[in-house]
Amino acid sequence: MAVQIEEQTKKAIEEQTKKTTEEQTKKATKKLNDSFAVRWGALAIVAFTMMAAYFVNDVVAPLKTMLESDLGWTSSEFGTYAGAYSFLNVFLLMLLWGGLILDRFGVRFTGKLSTILMVLGTALEYYGMTALAGDTTMVLGMKSGVFVASAGYAIFGVGAEVAGITVTKVIAKWFKGKELATAMGVQVALARIGSQAAFALAIPVARAAEISTPVLLGLFLLIGGLVAFFIFAVLDKRLDRQLEEGFSDDGDEKFSFKDVKSILVSPGFWLIALLCVLFYSCVFPFQKFASELMINKYGIDENFAGTIAGLPALGALILTPIFGGVVDKRGKSATIMMLGAGMLIFVHLIYSLPFVNQWLVALLLMIVLGVAFSLVPSAMWPAVTKIFPSHQLGTAYALIFLIQNVGLWGVPTLIGWVLDTYCVVGEKNGANVYDYTLPMLIFTALAVLSLLVAFALKVVDKRKGYGLEEANIQEGSH
């Protein structure tokens, strides 16, 4: 009897020990980002920083006509300013260095650095539009105020693009095997709130105060974004501590410079990069001039023109998370990219027709552009994580953004020059009036090329097996 009791006691102790060990193992392997609330809270923090960045990026665009009438800027000078966003990224390869820094030093260091650059660049931009507004001194063929504002926008552009790849890698890190495309879609959507606010508020705020006041408002928002990123850094450090304790199943390696070569020889990289530069060249540069298009061609009131020009951002706010959820659950990334590119062709082609000048058509086309603007990013950015391992993601995104910036620099510069050279048809209130037919045909041609590249990407995906048409969410993830 005593022996039996002893065996039962021993068995109970063994079972309790086994149960305790299993609970400890389960607790130990549970990472910070396994909590739904924590990972989405971290996303909300970094998304606020990007929201502020998008506000500053777009807030000057609706003011083009006012810059001409109030500060004496020309379309070519405005095009130079708009293209300055990408100047340092393209010609000094700042995005490439930013990607290398990101993969070497991590998201916390790179995020803080990029946000500080955005604050400094915006402050310089504000100085150029205020203290130097009436200065007629010429610097490199530009008025000193235009030059300094452009230099500030170039510095801001470095920070904004590096912040973009940093936040993308943050999401890839915190949402791996989870709602990756949805999270990227939500981040893009929240950033578009900044864009929509910029387009809607820029002219009314400038009319109510000074033409530079919208930029000052953006500066204050970026300072708040800098504080937000410092808060996120605390959470991310805790997650890294868990990963360093050996509970990560990511299998990540440290980045090395030979990874640049392996990225550059990937056909998937070049097709994604080409699609990115062509697609975004049809959207962001177009939006820089869209408010003036609405006023000149469609007779829309200037206080409302910016709101219409910002509708794609509003559409992205609603639709990008939805499309991201579809990509997560159903896949079809390459097909979705083709659909979005095809919609762009339709939009820009109709805008180019001189006899279509009804304001309602302009409004509906902007809504369609908003749908396309939601489709492609929701599929394109998560697709990169399927082509490259996580230790190469920072550099891969940086190289893609670098090529994208060639378009963001070249296309606005080209459009500004085309407007001044071929499209002036009159003058009103001290500013030129332009015929936008030729610029819109240029955007249409870029959209056609983007569709061809999207189709090529679908073909290569089938051959290489990237899995772009497959769902993102892994079985058992929650």
QUIBELNOR-V711560 format. One record per helix or strand. SS is the DSSP state (H for helix, E for strand). FROM is the first residue (numbers start at 0). TO is the last residue. If there is no record, write none. Layout:
# QUIBELNOR-V711560
[[SS | FROM | TO] [SS | FROM | TO]]
This chain:
# QUIBELNOR-V711560
[[H | 1 | 28] [H | 31 | 33] [H | 35 | 57] [H | 60 | 70] [H | 74 | 83] [H | 86 | 90] [H | 93 | 129] [E | 137 | 138] [E | 141 | 142] [H | 143 | 173] [H | 179 | 207] [H | 212 | 246] [H | 257 | 263] [H | 266 | 280] [H | 283 | 297] [H | 301 | 308] [H | 310 | 329] [H | 332 | 351] [H | 358 | 386] [H | 389 | 421] [E | 423 | 427] [E | 430 | 433] [H | 436 | 463]]
